[in-house]
């Protein structure tokens, strides 16, 4: 069961948490949400508050939900959920109910944002900033490696307003 915590007490290595373990970015409502796997992002402080950044490509269905809603969540799971996270990163919510396919239980944070009860850590974020990446500012070697289709991410900054941990 998840218990509400102060985000300042998260004692995990954020590089491993995001880059190695991955996370699910989820937005919408508990009744109608979409989620996607991500391994790019960060945790820190901006504008005097704990914050998370995440990045979403324009073709991802989850982007529509994040753009529309005031809140989104980042959920982190144990290794036993690697197959589920792989599914959430490779299938579109336009075609499949990812939560149902993975056996996830959708819950709602106090603000109404959806998250998954099976997660080990959940960060509930109030969207504070969104900006498409400017290709003119991206180094050529990065464009060649990460953007052969020129589908540049949008960066989102969310103020962490709630945090839950097992």
C-alpha positions in Angstrom: 0.0 0.0 0.0 1.2 3.5 -0.9 1.7 6.0 1.9 1.9 9.8 1.4 5.5 11.1 1.9 7.3 14.4 1.7 9.2 14.4 -1.7 12.3 15.6 0.1 12.5 12.1 1.8 12.9 10.2 -1.4 16.2 8.4 -0.9 16.6 6.8 -4.3 19.2 7.5 -6.9 17.3 9.5 -9.5 19.6 8.6 -12.3 18.9 4.9 -11.8 15.3 5.5 -11.0 14.6 7.2 -14.3 17.3 6.0 -16.6 17.5 2.4 -15.6 14.2 1.5 -13.9 12.0 3.7 -16.2 8.8 5.4 -15.2 5.2 5.7 -16.4 3.9 9.2 -17.3 0.2 9.1 -16.8 -2.5 11.8 -17.3 -6.3 12.0 -17.6 -8.7 10.8 -14.9 -9.0 7.5 -13.0 -11.8 6.6 -15.5 -10.1 7.6 -18.7 -6.3 7.9 -18.7 -3.3 7.0 -20.8 0.2 6.1 -19.8 3.6 5.7 -21.4 7.0 4.5 -20.4 9.8 7.0 -20.2 13.5 6.9 -19.4 14.3 10.6 -19.8 13.6 13.1 -17.1 14.8 14.6 -13.9 14.0 15.6 -10.4 15.1 18.8 -8.6 13.9 22.2 -7.5 12.7 25.1 -9.6 10.7 28.2 -8.6 11.2 27.2 -4.9 9.4 23.9 -5.2 10.3 20.2 -5.7 9.8 19.4 -9.4 10.0 16.8 -12.1 10.8 17.1 -15.7 9.7 14.7 -18.4 9.8 14.6 -22.2 7.2 13.4 -24.7 7.4 13.1 -28.4 4.6 14.6 -30.5 3.1 11.4 -31.8 2.6 9.8 -28.3 -1.1 9.5 -27.3 -0.2 10.3 -23.7 0.9 13.8 -24.9 -2.7 14.7 -25.7 -3.7 13.8 -22.1 -0.7 15.7 -20.5 -1.4 18.8 -22.7 -5.1 18.8 -21.8 -4.8 18.2 -18.0 -3.5 20.4 -15.2 -1.8 17.4 -13.5 0.2 14.3 -14.5 1.9 11.5 -12.5 5.2 9.7 -12.7 5.0 6.1 -11.4 8.1 4.0 -10.6 7.9 0.2 -10.3 10.0 -2.7 -9.2 11.9 -5.0 -11.6 9.0 -7.5 -11.6 7.0 -5.0 -13.7 9.6 -4.6 -16.4 7.5 -6.5 -19.0 4.5 -4.3 -18.2 6.6 -1.2 -18.6 7.9 -2.5 -21.9 4.3 -3.0 -23.1 3.4 0.6 -22.0 6.4 1.9 -24.1 5.7 -0.1 -27.2 1.9 -0.1 -27.6 -0.4 2.8 -28.1 -3.3 3.6 -25.8 -5.2 4.3 -29.0 -5.2 0.5 -29.7 -5.1 -1.1 -26.2 -6.1 -0.4 -22.6 -2.6 -0.5 -21.2 -3.7 -0.5 -17.5 -6.0 -3.5 -18.1 -3.3 -5.3 -20.2 -0.8 -4.9 -17.4 -3.2 -5.7 -14.6 -2.7 -2.2 -13.0 -5.2 -0.8 -10.5 -5.8 2.9 -11.4 -6.2 5.2 -8.4 -6.8 8.9 -8.2 -4.6 11.3 -6.3 -6.2 14.1 -4.2 -6.1 16.3 -7.3 -7.8 13.6 -9.4 -4.7 12.7 -11.4 -4.4 8.9 -12.1 -1.7 6.7 -10.9 -1.1 2.9 -10.3 -1.5 1.2 -7.0 1.2 -1.3 -7.9 3.9 1.4 -8.1 6.7 1.7 -5.5 6.8 5.4 -5.8 4.4 7.9 -7.3 5.0 11.6 -7.9 1.9 13.8 -8.6 2.8 16.8 -10.6 1.0 20.0 -11.3 2.0 21.1 -14.8 3.8 24.4 -14.6 5.6 24.6 -17.9 5.6 23.0 -21.3 7.8 23.8 -24.3 8.6 22.0 -27.5 12.3 21.6 -28.0 13.8 24.0 -30.5 15.8 22.1 -33.1 18.0 25.1 -33.7 19.3 24.7 -30.1 20.0 21.0 -30.3 23.5 19.9 -31.3 23.8 18.1 -34.6 25.2 14.9 -33.1 22.2 14.7 -30.8 19.8 15.3 -33.7 21.4 12.6 -35.7 21.3 10.0 -32.9 18.0 10.8 -31.2 15.9 12.6 -33.8 16.3 10.9 -37.3 12.6 11.5 -37.8 12.8 15.1 -36.5 10.1 14.3 -33.9 11.4 16.6 -31.2 10.2 16.1 -27.6 8.1 18.6 -25.6 9.6 19.2 -22.2 7.2 19.4 -19.2 8.0 20.7 -15.8 5.7 19.7 -13.0 5.7 20.9 -9.4 5.5 17.8 -7.2 2.4 18.4 -5.1 1.9 14.9 -3.7 4.3 11.9 -3.4 3.5 8.3 -2.4 5.8 5.4 -1.6 5.4 1.8 -0.6 
